[in-house]
Amino acid sequence: MTTPDPDGLLAEQLLRLTLRVHRIQKRHLVRRELGITPAQSRLLRSLAHYASPPRMADLAERLEVVPRAVTTLVDGLETGGKVRRVPDPANRRVIRIELTDDGHAALREIHAARRAAAEEILAPLADEQREVLGALLDTLVDGTSAAPQHRDASC
């Protein structure tokens, strides 16, 4: 007789939820007709966190991918007018990546799509359940226990 594996079940549930979140976010992105892949969306969101335009190597490190992958993503986004390559003012051999006005607009749409996806996923939960889930997710993400607080799904 085998004993139940509650951690195995939790792991499977987390993986299934992650896949569902990705599918729903992708569907919301497609509906907005941005012409942006989920990987390009992630790169745009990462770009928004820099105070000044980063180098491609900085983006590769932040995204935890090889530099060639960033080049491919930037090529596609540049073709779509969402980013541009600019020379570093201190060292013209260094190329930096910056958001264009279209990139900023796309980023707003991406955030709206992510919020819509989160609303869809969380719809079955009551407010109290959302608070508990938020605290549990904080614990898992940060490795520390956190008191329930208002959640912002815009990141």
C-alpha positions as CSV (number, residue, x, y, z in Angstrom):
1,M,0.0,0.0,0.0
2,T,1.4,3.4,-1.0
3,T,1.0,6.5,1.2
4,P,-0.4,9.7,-0.3
5,D,2.2,12.3,-1.4
6,P,0.6,15.6,-0.4
7,D,3.7,17.5,-1.6
8,G,3.6,15.8,-4.9
9,L,0.0,16.8,-5.3
10,L,0.8,20.4,-4.4
11,A,3.6,20.5,-6.8
12,E,1.4,19.2,-9.6
13,Q,-1.3,21.7,-8.7
14,L,1.3,24.6,-8.8
15,L,2.5,23.4,-12.2
16,R,-1.0,23.2,-13.6
17,L,-1.8,26.6,-12.3
18,T,1.3,28.1,-13.8
19,L,0.4,26.6,-17.2
20,R,-3.1,28.0,-16.9
21,V,-1.8,31.4,-15.9
22,H,0.5,31.4,-19.0
23,R,-2.3,30.3,-21.3
24,I,-4.7,32.9,-20.1
25,Q,-2.2,35.7,-20.2
26,K,-1.2,34.7,-23.7
27,R,-4.9,34.7,-24.8
28,H,-5.4,38.2,-23.3
29,L,-2.2,39.4,-25.2
30,V,-3.5,38.0,-28.4
31,R,-6.9,39.6,-28.0
32,R,-5.2,43.0,-27.7
33,E,-3.5,42.4,-31.1
34,L,-0.1,43.7,-30.0
35,G,1.8,41.3,-32.1
36,I,4.0,40.5,-29.0
37,T,5.0,37.1,-27.8
38,P,5.0,36.3,-24.1
39,A,8.9,36.3,-24.2
40,Q,8.9,39.8,-25.8
41,S,6.3,40.9,-23.2
42,R,8.7,39.8,-20.4
43,L,11.6,41.7,-22.0
44,L,9.5,44.9,-22.3
45,R,8.4,44.5,-18.6
46,S,12.1,44.1,-17.6
47,L,13.1,47.1,-19.6
48,A,10.6,49.2,-17.7
49,H,12.5,48.5,-14.4
50,Y,15.7,50.2,-15.5
51,A,16.3,53.9,-14.7
52,S,18.3,54.2,-17.9
53,P,18.5,52.0,-21.0
54,P,20.3,48.8,-20.3
55,R,22.8,46.9,-22.4
56,M,21.7,43.6,-23.9
57,A,24.0,41.7,-21.6
58,D,22.2,43.4,-18.6
59,L,18.8,42.2,-20.0
60,A,20.1,38.7,-20.6
61,E,21.3,38.5,-17.0
62,R,18.0,39.9,-15.6
63,L,16.0,37.5,-17.8
64,E,18.4,34.6,-17.1
65,V,18.8,33.7,-20.7
66,V,21.7,33.7,-23.1
67,P,22.6,37.0,-24.9
68,R,21.6,35.5,-28.3
69,A,18.0,35.0,-27.0
70,V,17.9,38.7,-26.1
71,T,19.2,39.7,-29.5
72,T,16.4,37.7,-31.2
73,L,13.8,39.3,-28.9
74,V,15.1,42.8,-29.4
75,D,15.3,42.3,-33.2
76,G,11.5,41.4,-33.2
77,L,10.6,44.3,-30.9
78,E,12.7,46.8,-32.9
79,T,11.1,45.7,-36.1
80,G,7.7,46.3,-34.5
81,G,8.8,49.7,-33.3
82,K,8.6,48.9,-29.6
83,V,12.3,49.4,-28.8
84,R,15.3,50.9,-30.4
85,R,19.0,50.4,-30.1
86,V,20.9,53.5,-29.0
87,P,24.7,54.1,-28.5
88,D,25.9,54.6,-25.0
89,P,26.9,58.2,-24.6
90,A,30.0,57.3,-22.6
91,N,31.1,54.5,-24.9
92,R,29.8,54.5,-28.4
93,R,30.8,50.9,-28.9
94,V,28.2,49.9,-26.3
95,I,24.6,49.6,-27.5
96,R,21.7,50.1,-25.1
97,I,18.1,49.2,-25.6
98,E,15.3,51.8,-24.9
99,L,11.5,51.7,-25.1
100,T,9.9,53.8,-27.8
101,D,6.6,55.6,-27.4
102,D,4.9,52.5,-29.0
103,G,6.8,50.3,-26.5
104,H,5.4,52.3,-23.6
105,A,1.9,52.0,-25.0
106,A,2.4,48.3,-25.5
107,L,3.6,48.0,-21.9
108,R,0.4,49.6,-20.7
109,E,-1.6,47.1,-22.8
110,I,0.5,44.3,-21.4
111,H,-0.2,45.4,-17.8
112,A,-3.9,45.6,-18.6
113,A,-3.8,42.1,-20.2
114,R,-2.1,40.7,-17.1
115,R,-4.6,42.4,-14.8
116,A,-7.5,40.9,-16.9
117,A,-5.9,37.5,-16.7
118,A,-5.4,37.7,-13.0
119,E,-9.1,38.8,-12.6
120,E,-10.2,35.8,-14.6
121,I,-8.1,33.4,-12.6
122,L,-9.1,34.8,-9.2
123,A,-12.8,35.2,-10.1
124,P,-13.9,32.1,-8.2
125,L,-12.3,33.3,-4.9
126,A,-14.0,35.5,-2.3
127,D,-12.1,38.5,-0.9
128,E,-11.0,36.6,2.2
129,Q,-9.7,33.7,0.1
130,R,-7.7,36.2,-2.0
131,E,-6.1,37.7,1.1
132,V,-5.1,34.2,2.3
133,L,-3.8,33.2,-1.1
134,G,-1.8,36.5,-1.3
135,A,-0.2,35.8,2.1
136,L,0.6,32.2,1.1
137,L,2.1,33.3,-2.2
138,D,4.2,35.9,-0.4
139,T,5.5,33.2,1.8
140,L,6.4,31.0,-1.1
141,V,7.9,33.7,-3.2
142,D,9.9,35.5,-0.5
143,G,10.5,32.6,1.8
144,T,9.1,34.6,4.7
145,S,5.7,34.8,6.3
146,A,3.7,38.0,5.5
147,A,0.5,39.4,6.9
148,P,-2.4,39.6,4.4
149,Q,-2.4,42.9,2.5
150,H,-4.0,44.5,-0.6
151,R,-2.6,42.8,-3.7
152,D,-1.5,44.6,-6.9
153,A,-1.3,42.3,-9.9
154,S,0.2,44.9,-12.3
155,C,3.8,43.6,-12.2
